Every structure is written in structure tokens, then in C-alpha cells.
Amino acid sequence: MAYNLPSLPWLRSFEAAARLGNFTRAAEELLITPAAVSYQVRQLEQHLGYPLFERAHRELVLTRLGQTYLPTVEKAFSDLSIATVSVFGERDRRPVRFRCLNSFGQLWMIPRIRSFQEAHPGIELQMISASWAETLSPELFDIDVRFGDGSWTDGAVEFLLNDPIIPVCHPDRALPSGGNDLDLLSNASRLDIMGVVDTWENFFRSFGHAVPPRNGLQVDQTLSALELAALGHGHALVLQTLADPYLESGRLVRSCERKLKSRHSYYLVTDRPRQALNPDAQIFCDWMIGELGAA
């Protein structure tokens, strides 16, 4: 079968220039001169018969046809790269380094790591745990799993999961049936997690109940709140995905059936679009998206 394809170097120069925004940065990545990148892009445009960029003030802006063409080219390079590594392996292969919050790492990631390693035994992972207040150099990791409003500007941001917030407690602290659950919760000991936007105040207010005064310990991480709740220290308001291991083991139960839509979500943040990551990192991202999508 004959393929009516443009030259591979032309396509590579187009993809790099479109992703990086100018010929100079594309040349640095491809280890050729900016003039060579410009020439190869022009050759591609002549081959296709249409302009792919609008050139102005040293910045490149994709034309409508360029915008339409780019995702297909990116996917083609991504599929070819992944297939090459899958069949032949990768020389000087390095681990996929990812960062996530302590609670997410302990309660969601670690229980699932083995299934990923069994499916992809050739990919080595390095997990960097962080508290909500930590900031680390992005050079230390390839992938950052963040929880927030998605408004970050330091990388490519991709939605992963919006999880409901639920109240949980030790089975001995379960609310008695037949009463007003909000009244009972307002009088119970409650654990507050500092730095979160979905607080007990928001929980009570969202259901039209008066906000009770704070009554219990304050902690800085969800994991601490869950452990304290499991020891009977009060009711915790947490993401359902993180509470699930405790609920499944019976260490915790739902305080009531009410739940609150979280104003924050989990996001995947990378220094470049996922399709431009190295093949191992792409495979890990695809796996995570699939696992969270099934949650």
C-alpha cells in the first residue's frame, strides 16, 4: 500500500514549531538551525498547497487549517513513538517521575501501583509525595497530579476527576436514625482540614442549615483527618475517593447520605501537552485517566 505522506522531517518541524511557538525554540529541540526549520515548514506548506502558519512579529500563529492538521500529526508521532518503545524498548530509559498529594498517593495511587506494573513491567515509576503547601521545581518530576480549580499557568492542564465530598466517622459515632442529621452533625465533634475550600461551613450552608461553631481538631491533610476519624475523634468531611478504602474496610462509615459537590477537582499538569511527553509518561497518564474515569 502506498502512503501519500509528506516528508517526515517536514512534519517534525511543523509539530515542534506549532507546539513551541517559534522556529528558534523548535530548532533548539530538533538540533538544527532556525533557517532549516523554516525551510522544512515552507516545503510542507508547498506540498500541501496551503499555509499552516501566519507569520507576524516573530511569533507563529496557526491558520485554521494548521489548527485542524496539528492534532493528527501529534497523534501520529505519539503512536509511532509508543509503538517503537513497545517493540524495541528504549535506550537509556529513565523512570517516569510524578508528584501527588500525600493523601492521594497513599489512598489512591499506592493500592493501584501493582496493577500498573503488572501491565507495564518495563516502566519504572518514581513517586514524589507533597503536602498541599509545598512547591517543588518542575524539573524534579514529569507529571504533577494537583487538586484545585485548574487555573494554573505553568503547564498543560488536563481534567481528571471531580469527586463529591462526604462526611464520615467511626462506626461507633454513627448518627442515630430518625433524627435530623444536620442538627446531630452540628452538635457532634468535627475534624477540620486547613487549606481546603469545601469546609464544614460550606457543607451546612449548602443545605440551608445554620453554621455551627467549630468543634474539634484541625489538621493539615486529609489523611490525618481520616485516621483521626477512624480512631473515633470525630466526623471528617473528605473526598469520597479518598474515603473509599476506609469505607470498604469498615473502619469508617458514612455519617449521613448527604454529599457536597466539590468546588475543586483533580488535574494532570505537565510541562507540555500529554501527546508530546515521552512514551512511558504518556502510557502512565493514559492509565491514570482510565482508572480515574472508571472511579
BELZISUL-V398037 format. One line per field, one symbol per residue. ss: DSSP state (2 for helix, 1 for strand, 0 for the rest). psi: psi as a letter, one per 30 degrees, with the letter a starting at -180 (. if undefined). burial: 1 if it has 9 or more other C-alpha atoms within 8 Angstrom, else 0. Layout:
BEGIN
ss=???
psi=???
burial=???
END
This chain:
BEGIN
ss=0000000222222222222200222222220002222222222222220000111100111102222222222222222222222222000000011111122222222222222222200000111111000000022200111111000000011111100111111022200000002222222001111000000222222200000000000110022222222200001111122222222220001111111110001111110002220022222222222222200
psi=kkkiklkeeeeeeeeeeeeffleeeeeeefhaleeeeeeeeeeeeeefgkkfkjjkhgkkkkleeeeeeeeeeeeeeeeeeeeeeeeflkkhklljklklkeeeeefeeeffeeeeeefiffkkkkkjkllffkklkffflekjjljagggkggakkkkekjklkkkllkefgkkklfljeeeeefflkkkkjkflfileeeeeefggkkjllkialklfkeeeeeeeefggfakkjlkeeffeeeeefgfllkelfklkkkfllklkklflkefflleeeeeeeeeeeeeeff.
burial=0000000001101111110011101111000011011101101111000011110000011110111001001110010011011000000000011111111111111100000110000010000111000000000011111111010000111011101111111110011000000001100111111000011000111000000000010010110111011101111111110110011000111110000101011111111001001011110110101001000
END
